[in-house]
Structure formats: C-alpha cells, structure tokens
Amino acid sequence: CVMIGYLDNNNSPFIIVNGKKYYSTGDIVSIHENKLLYINGRKDNQIKIKGQRIEIEEIESRISIYLKEENVIVIAISDRGLNRLILLLGSKISKLDFEESISVFPNENLLLQKLSRILPSVMRVSDILKCKNFPLNQNGKIDRKLITKIIEKYILSI
C-alpha cells in the first residue's frame, strides 16, 4: 500500500479535495475551459523514458563523475512525442549570450560510446553539445527552462 510509506510525513504527497484524499503525482496540470486536463510538466526534474521515471540529476551526477567535469547539464526535449536526452558541457556559468556559444561537441560519437558503458539504456543521451557558458535566472541558478527552450529549437533545426 502506498500510504504506509507516507504516514506522518510533513511533506505529504496527498491533497484533500472536497473531503477526499488524493495522491499528488508531481505533475503540473491545468484545466481548460473545455474541461480537459493538460499536463504542463513536473514540479521536479523527473522525466519518463520508456515507461521509467528518471531523475535528470542522477544522469548529470554519473556523467560529471565519469568525465570529472563540473558544468554538466542534461535536458529532455520532446521529439515526436518521445523524450530525447541532450548533454551540455559548459566551460563556465555566466550571463553571457548562451545561444551564441552552442556548438556540436567534437568527437561526439566516441564520447557517446564511452557514456553507454556507464549509463543504463534509459539514461543515455542522444546528443552532446558544447557551450561556453550556461545562462542564469534571476535567482542566480542555471536557467534550465531557457536552456531547454533554446536547445529544443537548435536540435530540431539541424
């Protein structure tokens, strides 16, 4: 039973609606005028690939340790209804123009082969891009939403 693991949890994954208890999945959903529900994303960086939920940070951590590289970002873009993982390797974090600094990673195929030895198939990236910097949001954190938007446009155009 799912409830046993959540007993007395202050960060309860349950919500009460009209006196009934419902499980909160972490999905962000909106209801439109036509009464249909639309999934807009997730509260966390969890994605679903081949039926399995994957934490983006776990992929980043494994790649970062393997490459001994600090500035590793993995994003998921939707390509024909499927999640496609893109690895970005950056030199630094700065407010410089991110879009202008993107390029295809040299020896991409060789690195993809090496990463396939350390990552399960559902965590494997399909493309590797190099960028001189990662953009920051107003809070001084890496702006994943902006990166995803720009990379989606970049990848789908090549």
Secondary structure, DSSP 8 states (H G I E B T S, - for coil): -GGGGGTT-TT-SEEEETTEEEE--SEEEEE-TTS-EEEEEESSSEEEETTEEEEHHHHHHHHHHHHT-S-EEEEEEEETTEEEEEEEEEEEE-SS-TGGGEEE-TTHHHHHHHHHHHS-GGG--SEEEEEEEE-B-TTSSB-HHHHHHHHHHHHHH-
